[in-house]
């Protein structure tokens, strides 16, 4: 049976010049996720990350720790937050009626 695992990026470097860099704890978090994925023995994993550095680095570190050999795919929609992307609603929303989202076929939603 297919399994989908959603993983948020590790802790970023808050308070530094470049926030879009994983902190030391963020790198450790990514490696811990990778070890857990290895323990679960996923078959043929398909890895997708957003385009931000902290997202790609989290995926790369987790994949290395898990022993995954396949490519890392990037998708800008994976990097959108629930406040900027209607494709990833985290809270109940209703259609705005303004047509499909750019880049996918979902209908835009708004909080309401």
CORFEN-V159597 format. One record per residue. N is the residue number from 1. RES is the residue in one small letter. OMEGA is omega in whole degrees, 0 to 359 (* if undefined). Layout:
{{N	RES	OMEGA} {N	RES	OMEGA}}
This chain:
{{1	x	178} {2	x	180} {3	x	177} {4	x	177} {5	x	176} {6	x	183} {7	x	176} {8	x	180} {9	x	177} {10	x	182} {11	x	178} {12	x	183} {13	x	180} {14	x	177} {15	x	178} {16	x	181} {17	x	181} {18	x	181} {19	x	185} {20	x	177} {21	x	178} {22	x	174} {23	x	175} {24	x	177} {25	x	178} {26	x	176} {27	x	178} {28	x	178} {29	x	180} {30	x	179} {31	x	179} {32	x	176} {33	x	179} {34	x	178} {35	x	178} {36	x	177} {37	x	177} {38	x	180} {39	x	181} {40	x	176} {41	x	179} {42	x	177} {43	x	174} {44	x	181} {45	x	176} {46	x	186} {47	x	178} {48	x	178} {49	x	172} {50	x	185} {51	x	178} {52	x	181} {53	x	183} {54	x	177} {55	x	179} {56	x	181} {57	x	177} {58	x	181} {59	x	181} {60	x	181} {61	x	179} {62	x	180} {63	x	179} {64	x	180} {65	x	180} {66	x	183} {67	x	178} {68	x	183} {69	x	184} {70	x	181} {71	x	174} {72	x	179} {73	x	178} {74	x	179} {75	x	182} {76	x	179} {77	x	180} {78	x	181} {79	x	181} {80	x	178} {81	x	180} {82	x	178} {83	x	180} {84	x	182} {85	x	175} {86	x	182} {87	x	186} {88	x	183} {89	x	179} {90	x	179} {91	x	179} {92	x	180} {93	x	178} {94	x	182} {95	x	176} {96	x	181} {97	x	183} {98	x	176} {99	x	184} {100	x	178} {101	x	174} {102	x	175} {103	x	177} {104	x	185} {105	x	181} {106	x	177} {107	x	179} {108	x	181} {109	x	174} {110	x	177} {111	x	179} {112	x	*}}
